[in-house]
Amino acid sequence: MNRGTVIFLTLVVLLTHTLAIYQTPDGEFAAPYDSAHVAYRIGRNLVYTGVAQWDPGGAPADSYPSLMWIGLSAVASRLNFSPTVFSQYVGLTSALATIVLLAQFSTKRIAGLIAPLLLASSGSAAAAAANGTETSLVMFLVTAAFLAFERGWLKPTVALLCMLSVSASEGIFFVLALGTLELVDRPGDRLRRASLRRAFMFTAVFLVLVLLLRNWLTGSPLLPFEKQLLSFDSEQIVIGGHYIWSFVFASGLGLLLPLPALALLTGHLSPSGRRAAFLFLIWALSCLLTGGDQLPFWNVLAPVLPLLFLSIQDAMTNWMDAKPRLIPPCWSGLVATVAACFLVSKLPGDLGRIPMENLLRKWMKPSSVLETAYEHPLGRAGLLKEIRKVSNLRPIGVFLRDKVREDTTIVTFWPGAIGYLSRKDVIDALGRTSPPPGESGTRSWRGVPRVDLIAGMHGDEDYIVPLIGSLGENATPTDFLRTWLRRWDTKGDTEDRLRDLIAALGHYELIAVPVAARDRQPDIPSPYPFFLLRNRNLKLGPRLALDFDDDGCFSVEIKHEGHRQVVDLYVVAADRDGTLWSMRPTGEWVQAASIAARTSLLLHKTGSRTIHALQGKLRENTVVLSASLHNPSLPPGEPFSGIGIPAQERVPSDR
């Protein structure tokens, strides 16, 4: 089999791998990650308002780490092409082109295709190819820049380094690392390979101009990522250490990862392989210092995986050339690694008749530190959770676009899809798209941002998106409030902070709204409502009224001026002894105070009319009758359970 055929098959493997794992639970090709939608919104604002900002009317800020990706999103919007589709095309094309570039490092032997095969087998590369972020493009630029550097190509090196510096948070540090190699470890014979110092001088001038421009626009020459990197936050370093270890342990590459170090110690790693390994380590070090990232499949490391695979390929080929008896073990290790990578890309389950599910679940279980920080499993299961998250966030973005006023303000921990699709004033509670209260700059998208949630929730914003989707079985609002504090608050989950947070949210009411199952099919409802916190000052809550007739019957009427929402209706009767009786859906009365008479009622705007919600017969000896609305699955007494204005009436004595 010749090299061309192997390269073609490797491209097919990567394409198939990407299409196989980047799917919704229904088997459809999934939408881009939530964070990618931030770039889409800024790019659209650049086209239609002339300002590349998250909020055109706000102060300039670094809201997204890749200027290049914002520019490409703006190009897509200007051409009236969907940025979501365009970004996925660019990502997939970049990943396939990276395979071709990797094959150029060793053009005379089949063993030179080890690196492309490893890249095609990597779940990180396959996920990056379709996730809609700049990751795959940065991976291509990193590989191309290293190839141009090794070959001594002046103009391509300048162009690629300039693009890299504005394409990713780590881009500038990669340029600095490559410049260091040019000074102390220049590749090739000095008579055959021209110096690239001029390339780095031109790039340095470009970087200075970028820093001056950023300082002029935002008041600081440094990116939020760079400030975070220089802060040496011990918590982030611990999280970053667990993140790197999870990559070593669970990526499927653990068997081959030690090879470059062993080859270096035994003198079997070439200068090119040594430089590739050094650049990977520099990138990984920045990841360790900043806590990794919240995206699945070790997304932050994906751009430099080609360099890691080049160093592994170099070590393996040099060993096989020097010691032919190592050829079978090397190829066996490669086959085992490829198989392990595909297992990581598999949802936990048995492999035919081989019981693998429990083993895969244990393998993909993150450490307690990572689980607290990012709350998603490793490997394919984490990717599926991210895909489900976006599938839930996009419909709520459409709902907020269509059902609330234009001047509505929304606070959320997941600003991307909601901000892009709703086109409303969306505030990131973690301060990444706009500065948090009391601060002048935005936060980094890397690691786990810590903010004062109590201070951030004292505003007059109209809505807060408190969680993604519905409450889980037997869950309460206290659970998601504790999750907020545990993951993002500066002081953490304590009883005092929980009490203060509930007090800060006292002017909000929790509501459940009906959303579409898919954002592109608004007529097909989701079987589960989406929860929001709505400011009570909007006065959009429903109002109840009780009416009695002469036959000992009563009716519950609801007047509602807000958008659609889902509620449970409780009707409670108090007798002369003070005993409470609840009406069941069948009309029977039982001695209890927390049984719903109607569940999952859909309220809509009534105008001058009312909703006839229920009619029933009064229980004998009833003195006081009350009716109240509550969120689905939240009985009376739970925090944020009640909705709107309840009704309570004394029963006329002649009933």
ROVO-329538 format. One line per field, with one value per residue (C-alpha): residue number from 1; residue in one letter; x, y, z. Coordinates in Angstrom, 3 decimals. Layout:
! ROVO-329538
pos = [NUM:...]
code = [a:...]
u = [X:...]
v = [Y:...]
w = [Z:...]
***
This chain:
! ROVO-329538
pos = [1:2:3:4:5:6:7:8:9:10:11:12:13:14:15:16:17:18:19:20:21:22:23:24:25:26:27:28:29:30:31:32:33:34:35:36:37:38:39:40:41:42:43:44:45:46:47:48:49:50:51:52:53:54:55:56:57:58:59:60:61:62:63:64:65:66:67:68:69:70:71:72:73:74:75:76:77:78:79:80:81:82:83:84:85:86:87:88:89:90:91:92:93:94:95:96:97:98:99:100:101:102:103:104:105:106:107:108:109:110:111:112:113:114:115:116:117:118:119:120:121:122:123:124:125:126:127:128:129:130:131:132:133:134:135:136:137:138:139:140:141:142:143:144:145:146:147:148:149:150:151:152:153:154:155:156:157:158:159:160:161:162:163:164:165:166:167:168:169:170:171:172:173:174:175:176:177:178:179:180:181:182:183:184:185:186:187:188:189:190:191:192:193:194:195:196:197:198:199:200:201:202:203:204:205:206:207:208:209:210:211:212:213:214:215:216:217:218:219:220:221:222:223:224:225:226:227:228:229:230:231:232:233:234:235:236:237:238:239:240:241:242:243:244:245:246:247:248:249:250:251:252:253:254:255:256:257:258:259:260:261:262:263:264:265:266:267:268:269:270:271:272:273:274:275:276:277:278:279:280:281:282:283:284:285:286:287:288:289:290:291:292:293:294:295:296:297:298:299:300:301:302:303:304:305:306:307:308:309:310:311:312:313:314:315:316:317:318:319:320:321:322:323:324:325:326:327:328:329:330:331:332:333:334:335:336:337:338:339:340:341:342:343:344:345:346:347:348:349:350:351:352:353:354:355:356:357:358:359:360:361:362:363:364:365:366:367:368:369:370:371:372:373:374:375:376:377:378:379:380:381:382:383:384:385:386:387:388:389:390:391:392:393:394:395:396:397:398:399:400:401:402:403:404:405:406:407:408:409:410:411:412:413:414:415:416:417:418:419:420:421:422:423:424:425:426:427:428:429:430:431:432:433:434:435:436:437:438:439:440:441:442:443:444:445:446:447:448:449:450:451:452:453:454:455:456:457:458:459:460:461:462:463:464:465:466:467:468:469:470:471:472:473:474:475:476:477:478:479:480:481:482:483:484:485:486:487:488:489:490:491:492:493:494:495:496:497:498:499:500:501:502:503:504:505:506:507:508:509:510:511:512:513:514:515:516:517:518:519:520:521:522:523:524:525:526:527:528:529:530:531:532:533:534:535:536:537:538:539:540:541:542:543:544:545:546:547:548:549:550:551:552:553:554:555:556:557:558:559:560:561:562:563:564:565:566:567:568:569:570:571:572:573:574:575:576:577:578:579:580:581:582:583:584:585:586:587:588:589:590:591:592:593:594:595:596:597:598:599:600:601:602:603:604:605:606:607:608:609:610:611:612:613:614:615:616:617:618:619:620:621:622:623:624:625:626:627:628:629:630:631:632:633:634:635:636:637:638:639:640:641:642:643:644:645:646:647:648:649:650:651:652:653:654:655]
code = [m:n:r:g:t:v:i:f:l:t:l:v:v:l:l:t:h:t:l:a:i:y:q:t:p:d:g:e:f:a:a:p:y:d:s:a:h:v:a:y:r:i:g:r:n:l:v:y:t:g:v:a:q:w:d:p:g:g:a:p:a:d:s:y:p:s:l:m:w:i:g:l:s:a:v:a:s:r:l:n:f:s:p:t:v:f:s:q:y:v:g:l:t:s:a:l:a:t:i:v:l:l:a:q:f:s:t:k:r:i:a:g:l:i:a:p:l:l:l:a:s:s:g:s:a:a:a:a:a:a:n:g:t:e:t:s:l:v:m:f:l:v:t:a:a:f:l:a:f:e:r:g:w:l:k:p:t:v:a:l:l:c:m:l:s:v:s:a:s:e:g:i:f:f:v:l:a:l:g:t:l:e:l:v:d:r:p:g:d:r:l:r:r:a:s:l:r:r:a:f:m:f:t:a:v:f:l:v:l:v:l:l:l:r:n:w:l:t:g:s:p:l:l:p:f:e:k:q:l:l:s:f:d:s:e:q:i:v:i:g:g:h:y:i:w:s:f:v:f:a:s:g:l:g:l:l:l:p:l:p:a:l:a:l:l:t:g:h:l:s:p:s:g:r:r:a:a:f:l:f:l:i:w:a:l:s:c:l:l:t:g:g:d:q:l:p:f:w:n:v:l:a:p:v:l:p:l:l:f:l:s:i:q:d:a:m:t:n:w:m:d:a:k:p:r:l:i:p:p:c:w:s:g:l:v:a:t:v:a:a:c:f:l:v:s:k:l:p:g:d:l:g:r:i:p:m:e:n:l:l:r:k:w:m:k:p:s:s:v:l:e:t:a:y:e:h:p:l:g:r:a:g:l:l:k:e:i:r:k:v:s:n:l:r:p:i:g:v:f:l:r:d:k:v:r:e:d:t:t:i:v:t:f:w:p:g:a:i:g:y:l:s:r:k:d:v:i:d:a:l:g:r:t:s:p:p:p:g:e:s:g:t:r:s:w:r:g:v:p:r:v:d:l:i:a:g:m:h:g:d:e:d:y:i:v:p:l:i:g:s:l:g:e:n:a:t:p:t:d:f:l:r:t:w:l:r:r:w:d:t:k:g:d:t:e:d:r:l:r:d:l:i:a:a:l:g:h:y:e:l:i:a:v:p:v:a:a:r:d:r:q:p:d:i:p:s:p:y:p:f:f:l:l:r:n:r:n:l:k:l:g:p:r:l:a:l:d:f:d:d:d:g:c:f:s:v:e:i:k:h:e:g:h:r:q:v:v:d:l:y:v:v:a:a:d:r:d:g:t:l:w:s:m:r:p:t:g:e:w:v:q:a:a:s:i:a:a:r:t:s:l:l:l:h:k:t:g:s:r:t:i:h:a:l:q:g:k:l:r:e:n:t:v:v:l:s:a:s:l:h:n:p:s:l:p:p:g:e:p:f:s:g:i:g:i:p:a:q:e:r:v:p:s:d:r]
u = [0.000:1.531:1.623:-1.101:-3.579:-2.695:-3.124:-6.515:-7.638:-6.443:-8.558:-11.546:-10.914:-10.876:-14.003:-15.846:-14.640:-15.949:-19.342:-19.693:-19.093:-20.460:-24.113:-27.134:-28.884:-31.296:-28.452:-28.402:-25.240:-24.918:-24.720:-21.461:-20.395:-22.048:-18.843:-18.530:-21.786:-20.023:-17.847:-20.908:-22.682:-19.647:-19.067:-22.697:-22.483:-19.385:-21.298:-24.521:-23.317:-19.696:-18.459:-16.842:-18.311:-20.599:-22.889:-22.520:-23.543:-21.200:-17.580:-14.996:-13.825:-12.058:-15.102:-13.683:-10.083:-9.830:-9.944:-9.541:-12.612:-14.644:-13.487:-14.496:-17.893:-18.297:-17.451:-20.112:-22.706:-21.786:-22.270:-25.631:-24.242:-25.014:-21.978:-22.740:-22.539:-19.646:-17.550:-18.074:-17.053:-13.893:-13.129:-13.565:-11.523:-8.759:-8.608:-8.355:-5.703:-3.706:-3.568:-2.058:0.454:1.565:2.310:4.799:7.218:8.339:7.597:9.612:8.266:5.034:6.237:6.037:2.230:2.140:1.385:-1.525:-2.998:-2.810:-4.458:-7.273:-7.817:-7.836:-11.253:-9.913:-9.119:-12.403:-14.466:-12.478:-13.177:-16.919:-17.331:-17.578:-14.728:-11.378:-9.587:-9.257:-8.076:-5.470:-4.356:-3.794:-1.913:0.322:1.229:1.788:3.918:6.086:6.519:7.472:9.861:11.558:11.916:13.125:10.347:10.508:7.269:4.990:6.498:5.746:2.170:1.439:2.939:0.935:-2.256:-1.463:-1.002:-4.613:-6.236:-5.944:-5.195:-2.013:-0.924:1.484:3.206:3.609:5.243:7.579:8.467:9.217:11.321:13.295:13.987:15.236:17.751:19.002:18.089:17.783:16.993:19.085:22.559:23.215:24.522:21.326:18.642:18.463:17.936:14.345:15.227:13.777:10.514:10.339:11.298:8.363:6.094:7.285:6.340:2.907:2.470:3.407:0.794:-1.819:-0.965:-1.137:-4.465:-5.852:-4.625:-6.274:-9.603:-9.895:-7.476:-5.199:-2.623:-3.060:-5.733:-7.703:-5.919:-2.528:-3.511:-4.722:-1.482:0.594:-1.493:-0.315:-3.625:-3.013:-6.573:-6.325:-2.941:-4.418:-7.318:-4.867:-2.768:-5.811:-6.763:-3.355:-3.361:-6.831:-5.440:-2.528:-4.733:-7.951:-7.195:-6.105:-2.596:-1.029:0.916:2.835:3.114:6.382:8.137:9.544:11.063:12.546:13.890:15.455:17.190:18.519:19.584:16.911:14.992:15.978:16.271:12.954:11.234:12.803:11.486:8.008:7.951:9.184:6.411:3.797:5.132:5.052:1.411:0.575:2.301:0.042:-2.904:-1.699:-1.246:-4.730:-6.786:-7.528:-10.897:-14.551:-14.931:-14.873:-12.240:-9.322:-10.143:-7.423:-4.705:-6.059:-4.136:-0.739:-1.607:0.013:3.328:2.989:2.291:5.271:7.568:6.068:6.486:10.082:10.872:9.250:10.890:14.337:14.029:12.825:15.694:18.306:16.948:14.909:13.855:11.718:9.612:6.923:6.524:6.329:3.628:1.770:1.830:0.543:-2.355:-3.218:-3.163:-5.428:-7.851:-7.781:-8.485:-11.549:-12.737:-12.507:-14.706:-17.308:-20.215:-19.832:-21.351:-20.529:-18.422:-20.597:-20.598:-17.581:-18.734:-17.017:-19.545:-18.428:-14.763:-15.352:-17.384:-14.625:-12.000:-13.910:-14.794:-12.976:-11.257:-13.289:-11.450:-12.314:-15.857:-16.456:-14.807:-16.400:-19.158:-18.798:-17.323:-14.290:-14.256:-17.360:-19.775:-18.527:-18.934:-22.514:-23.256:-21.939:-24.030:-27.134:-26.368:-26.309:-29.436:-31.214:-29.765:-30.609:-34.398:-34.445:-32.566:-35.298:-37.981:-36.421:-36.106:-39.764:-41.615:-40.086:-39.686:-36.845:-35.349:-35.193:-31.959:-30.889:-28.217:-26.771:-23.736:-23.973:-24.119:-23.204:-26.253:-28.696:-26.971:-26.594:-30.135:-32.105:-30.434:-31.244:-28.975:-27.338:-24.994:-22.483:-22.679:-19.028:-17.741:-16.239:-18.204:-18.464:-16.683:-18.272:-19.525:-16.710:-14.076:-12.653:-11.804:-13.350:-12.472:-10.654:-12.506:-9.854:-10.129:-12.897:-13.731:-14.559:-16.894:-18.908:-22.294:-24.088:-22.954:-23.790:-27.386:-28.444:-29.141:-32.446:-32.051:-35.312:-34.398:-31.783:-31.103:-30.378:-29.785:-29.904:-33.325:-35.533:-34.904:-33.875:-35.943:-36.358:-34.202:-35.007:-33.874:-31.521:-29.560:-28.738:-27.996:-25.463:-24.000:-23.534:-21.705:-19.600:-18.427:-18.185:-18.515:-15.430:-16.351:-17.911:-20.868:-21.560:-24.833:-24.262:-23.578:-26.628:-28.810:-27.367:-27.855:-31.502:-32.012:-30.312:-32.697:-35.747:-37.134:-37.126:-39.638:-38.857:-40.962:-41.153:-41.584:-42.453:-39.750:-39.349:-37.623:-35.295:-34.552:-35.116:-38.513:-40.377:-43.715:-42.564:-42.676:-40.172:-41.634:-39.871:-40.153:-37.161:-36.710:-36.026:-35.886:-38.074:-37.985:-41.177:-41.076:-42.110:-45.515:-45.972:-47.057:-50.542:-53.350:-55.913:-59.527:-62.096:-65.778:-68.598:-72.082:-75.315:-74.856:-71.855:-69.375:-66.423:-64.223:-60.652:-60.019:-56.594:-55.701:-52.284:-50.508:-47.159:-45.771:-46.520:-45.491:-46.218:-47.677:-49.244:-52.482:-53.034:-56.451:-56.546:-59.579:-59.386:-62.243:-63.465:-60.848:-58.010:-57.378:-56.104:-57.529:-56.176:-58.141:-56.811:-57.018:-60.006:-61.931:-61.562:-60.427:-57.593:-56.068:-52.871:-51.599:-49.261:-51.226:-51.768:-55.288:-53.988:-50.494:-48.640:-51.202:-50.122:-50.834:-51.027:-51.761:-55.444:-56.026:-59.502:-60.552:-59.610:-58.525:-61.100:-58.603:-60.765:-64.286:-65.097:-67.447:-66.715:-65.964:-68.362:-67.408:-64.939:-64.254:-61.432:-60.571:-57.273:-55.785:-52.172:-49.863:-46.503:-43.708:-43.953:-42.690:-42.140:-44.728:-45.624:-42.939:-39.966:-37.922:-39.089:-42.079:-44.939:-45.853:-47.927:-50.663:-52.652:-56.311:-57.831:-61.497:-63.737:-66.524:-69.920:-71.817:-74.786:-72.620]
v = [0.000:3.344:6.530:8.283:5.508:5.519:9.312:9.056:6.321:8.408:11.330:8.997:7.735:11.269:12.279:9.134:9.524:13.096:12.271:9.273:11.065:14.558:13.542:14.372:11.520:11.434:10.739:14.214:16.241:18.423:22.205:23.978:24.377:27.105:29.171:29.299:31.267:34.130:34.665:34.394:37.177:39.485:38.845:39.649:42.844:43.839:43.474:45.205:47.789:48.269:47.385:44.048:43.853:41.530:44.480:47.305:49.908:48.728:49.451:47.724:44.431:41.218:38.973:36.128:34.850:34.566:37.707:35.575:33.495:36.645:37.865:34.612:34.782:38.320:37.161:34.454:36.953:39.437:36.752:35.777:32.338:30.670:31.178:27.889:25.910:27.976:27.464:23.711:23.596:25.563:23.339:20.106:21.372:22.523:19.124:17.284:19.727:19.094:15.398:16.301:18.661:16.019:13.663:16.224:15.865:12.439:11.921:8.789:6.031:4.530:4.963:8.704:8.335:7.344:10.940:11.373:8.041:9.028:12.356:10.683:8.280:10.982:11.894:15.356:16.070:14.543:16.629:19.799:19.334:19.890:21.828:25.240:26.821:27.974:24.899:22.994:26.054:26.763:23.132:23.627:26.905:25.371:22.463:24.705:27.144:24.319:22.914:26.353:26.837:23.488:24.130:27.726:29.369:33.078:34.566:31.635:31.672:35.391:35.017:31.932:33.363:36.582:34.590:32.375:35.364:36.500:33.087:31.675:32.702:30.622:31.873:34.515:32.022:29.566:32.326:33.158:29.485:29.103:32.276:30.826:27.708:29.866:31.457:28.367:25.341:26.399:23.387:22.247:22.989:26.719:26.625:24.956:26.481:30.270:32.130:33.059:35.834:38.372:36.464:36.851:40.537:41.161:39.123:41.098:44.352:42.916:41.822:45.288:46.840:44.375:45.134:48.893:48.538:46.380:48.849:51.711:49.896:48.108:49.936:46.913:45.421:41.937:39.350:37.973:34.665:36.355:38.049:34.718:33.026:35.612:35.421:31.904:30.986:27.876:26.603:26.826:25.066:22.167:21.907:22.137:19.331:17.064:18.114:17.138:13.868:13.015:13.463:11.150:8.546:8.629:9.936:6.502:7.809:6.849:3.930:6.125:9.381:8.390:7.516:10.999:11.320:7.828:8.445:11.718:9.999:7.214:9.521:8.325:11.588:13.852:17.650:18.082:15.630:17.366:20.750:19.353:17.833:21.120:23.137:20.654:20.895:24.708:24.639:22.000:24.136:27.087:24.695:23.534:27.101:28.191:25.150:23.587:24.424:23.509:21.896:18.102:15.867:17.993:20.699:23.096:20.530:19.643:22.370:20.896:17.218:17.106:18.157:15.501:12.890:14.068:13.553:10.082:9.234:10.432:8.312:5.189:5.448:6.124:3.158:0.851:1.977:1.510:-1.746:-3.843:-6.194:-3.316:-3.158:-5.656:-4.040:-0.560:-1.514:-3.473:-0.437:1.739:-0.640:-0.839:2.966:3.436:0.894:2.662:6.028:4.604:3.154:6.644:7.846:5.197:5.811:3.598:0.237:-3.357:-4.183:-6.835:-9.703:-8.329:-6.653:-3.273:-0.776:-0.698:-0.573:2.328:4.262:3.898:4.859:7.977:9.080:12.342:12.999:14.695:17.970:17.906:16.749:19.714:22.150:21.102:18.595:16.437:12.977:12.399:11.197:10.674:10.895:14.420:15.363:14.090:16.155:19.296:18.528:18.062:21.327:23.253:21.411:22.751:26.265:27.013:26.551:28.830:31.417:31.227:31.454:34.594:36.097:35.544:35.787:38.635:42.360:43.753:45.659:42.560:41.895:38.307:36.954:33.514:31.329:30.091:33.254:31.898:30.309:32.386:35.638:34.765:33.496:35.774:38.990:40.465:42.144:39.040:39.357:36.621:35.982:34.861:38.045:36.555:38.529:41.722:42.796:41.555:44.135:46.223:45.087:46.811:43.772:40.510:37.061:34.327:31.456:29.088:27.393:28.069:31.758:32.807:35.763:37.267:35.806:37.707:41.061:39.971:39.042:42.369:43.966:44.711:42.307:40.862:37.174:34.779:31.412:29.362:25.915:24.085:22.553:21.197:20.224:16.619:14.049:14.964:18.076:21.487:25.038:24.801:22.195:24.480:27.369:25.172:24.229:27.927:28.490:25.341:25.967:29.736:31.708:33.251:31.908:28.597:26.584:27.538:27.934:31.668:32.148:30.080:32.169:35.405:34.176:33.286:36.745:38.390:36.538:37.476:39.749:36.880:34.090:30.747:29.906:26.981:27.887:25.608:25.446:23.636:20.266:21.723:25.330:24.684:23.047:25.487:23.737:20.506:21.040:19.603:17.144:19.075:22.773:25.074:26.959:30.680:33.222:36.236:39.626:40.179:43.896:42.972:42.023:39.203:36.594:35.056:36.120:33.658:34.189:31.916:31.954:30.184:29.256:28.321:24.564:24.207:24.296:26.547:27.460:28.701:31.447:32.623:35.943:36.071:38.957:37.278:34.837:31.139:29.148:25.769:25.491:23.091:24.137:23.394:23.765:23.478:23.560:24.301:23.015:24.310:22.264:23.767:20.519:20.979:19.006:18.974:18.269:15.476:15.574:13.198:15.743:13.809:15.531:14.012:15.138:16.769:20.168:19.277:17.404:19.121:19.340:20.018:19.410:20.889:23.564:25.744:29.408:31.932:35.628:36.073:39.730:40.719:37.093:34.507:30.875:28.549:26.292:24.070:23.481:21.314:20.672:22.108:19.724:19.814:22.032:23.998:27.405:28.738:27.768:28.703:28.180:28.675:28.011:26.321:25.204:21.656:19.056:21.714:21.353:24.249:25.029:24.636:27.773:29.437:27.089:29.582:31.596:34.732:35.917:33.148:33.387:32.702:33.186:32.411:30.150:31.836:30.468:29.356:26.956]
w = [0.000:-1.058:0.980:-0.990:-0.254:3.449:3.640:1.931:4.331:7.272:6.048:5.787:9.327:10.748:8.831:9.894:13.466:13.607:12.115:14.435:17.725:17.070:17.171:19.269:21.113:18.150:15.721:14.131:13.528:16.630:16.902:17.869:21.482:23.534:23.806:20.000:19.858:21.638:18.563:16.311:18.194:18.216:14.507:13.722:15.766:13.788:10.517:11.552:14.074:13.052:16.553:17.443:20.932:22.857:23.573:21.020:23.586:26.321:27.072:24.822:26.322:25.375:25.280:23.205:22.986:19.183:17.044:13.952:14.778:15.348:11.931:10.234:11.960:10.659:7.130:7.361:8.605:5.881:3.235:4.797:5.542:8.854:11.141:12.900:9.657:8.297:11.438:11.334:7.665:8.469:11.453:9.549:6.603:8.966:10.666:7.340:6.123:9.316:8.412:5.046:6.679:9.151:6.291:4.900:7.803:6.605:2.919:2.097:4.328:5.632:9.236:8.592:8.737:12.406:13.446:10.962:12.079:15.752:14.999:13.072:15.981:18.657:20.015:20.852:17.195:15.980:18.423:17.636:13.924:14.408:17.653:15.975:17.945:16.604:18.011:14.755:12.836:15.520:15.276:11.543:12.084:14.765:12.484:9.468:11.489:12.800:9.281:7.910:10.834:10.265:6.534:6.955:4.927:5.795:4.434:5.389:8.886:9.326:8.074:10.187:13.371:12.986:12.470:15.437:17.733:17.132:16.784:20.305:23.876:23.855:20.427:21.692:23.999:21.159:19.095:21.994:22.464:18.756:18.852:21.757:19.696:16.836:19.165:21.010:18.884:15.246:13.030:10.112:8.891:9.104:5.523:4.238:6.417:6.454:9.711:10.559:12.958:10.535:10.632:14.388:14.146:11.787:14.067:17.099:15.359:14.606:18.233:19.511:17.215:18.452:22.086:21.485:19.721:22.519:25.133:23.244:22.913:26.257:28.571:28.971:26.582:28.072:27.349:30.312:29.714:29.997:33.257:34.581:33.539:35.391:38.572:39.587:41.216:43.330:42.904:39.124:39.169:41.158:38.706:35.806:37.275:37.487:33.952:32.541:34.453:33.130:29.619:30.359:32.023:29.983:26.471:25.213:24.484:27.803:26.370:23.891:25.852:27.638:24.366:23.515:27.001:26.849:23.348:24.472:27.377:25.138:22.301:19.866:19.507:16.633:17.022:15.207:17.527:20.505:19.377:18.777:22.272:23.791:22.130:23.320:26.878:26.813:25.711:28.333:30.988:30.179:30.465:33.883:35.174:34.039:35.036:31.666:30.177:30.606:27.174:26.745:25.178:26.451:23.927:25.079:24.258:20.816:18.895:19.864:19.562:16.082:17.656:20.341:17.684:15.618:18.602:19.201:15.520:15.601:18.659:17.197:13.772:15.225:17.579:14.791:12.563:15.277:16.744:14.283:17.098:18.454:15.276:16.457:19.925:18.380:15.886:18.562:20.849:18.021:17.300:21.011:21.301:18.277:19.732:23.105:21.440:19.717:23.039:24.547:21.671:22.491:24.818:27.902:27.043:26.328:23.289:21.687:24.155:25.987:29.253:29.030:30.384:34.020:33.001:30.600:33.170:35.764:33.180:32.135:35.658:36.501:39.788:42.499:41.780:38.077:38.739:41.029:38.619:35.339:36.185:33.113:32.608:30.429:26.836:24.711:27.651:28.376:24.720:24.732:27.842:26.127:23.041:25.194:26.966:23.704:22.515:25.612:25.471:21.841:22.266:25.329:23.266:20.633:23.349:24.821:21.344:20.494:23.813:25.845:25.256:23.172:26.120:28.336:30.229:30.960:33.319:32.650:33.274:29.654:27.532:24.086:22.480:24.536:23.590:19.921:19.360:21.689:20.462:23.851:26.395:27.900:30.882:31.673:35.424:35.346:33.721:30.550:27.957:30.016:33.223:36.459:39.000:40.445:37.931:34.864:32.725:31.649:32.974:31.075:29.415:30.777:34.130:36.645:37.138:40.685:41.238:44.075:43.193:45.946:44.540:41.008:41.858:43.406:40.025:38.334:35.424:34.143:33.892:35.217:33.587:36.732:35.253:31.951:31.405:34.158:37.744:38.159:39.952:43.645:43.073:44.539:43.767:46.736:44.768:41.850:44.216:46.002:42.617:41.845:45.123:44.883:41.325:40.941:44.168:45.741:49.198:48.224:49.433:53.036:54.892:55.298:51.581:50.680:52.974:51.543:47.984:48.599:50.111:47.109:44.794:46.864:44.141:41.626:41.156:39.558:36.514:34.116:30.457:27.531:24.880:21.598:21.492:18.812:17.990:14.276:14.870:17.147:16.615:18.289:22.081:24.483:27.000:29.796:30.661:31.062:34.339:34.574:37.382:36.545:38.257:40.239:39.383:35.845:37.310:34.839:37.371:37.170:39.519:40.879:41.894:43.560:42.703:44.556:43.348:45.105:44.623:46.896:44.019:43.364:40.408:40.056:37.526:36.400:34.842:33.207:31.455:30.846:28.326:28.386:31.411:32.987:36.496:38.977:40.712:44.407:46.059:49.855:52.167:55.904:58.103:61.426:63.302:61.267:59.395:55.839:52.932:49.371:46.231:44.062:40.231:40.542:42.646:45.903:49.086:51.121:54.391:53.146:52.094:49.237:46.578:43.222:41.843:38.328:36.986:34.019:33.263:30.334:30.989:28.188:27.974:28.779:27.999:29.213:29.687:32.306:32.252:33.782:35.536:37.732:38.968:41.967:44.818:48.240:51.047:53.961:56.901:54.811:56.329:54.177:50.620:49.000:45.550:44.578:41.639:41.995:39.741:38.387:40.860:43.568:46.325:48.648:51.191:48.852:48.047:44.817:44.619:44.552:41.471:41.105:43.452:45.174:46.163:49.564:50.489:53.410:52.311:52.596:55.590:53.434:51.344]
***
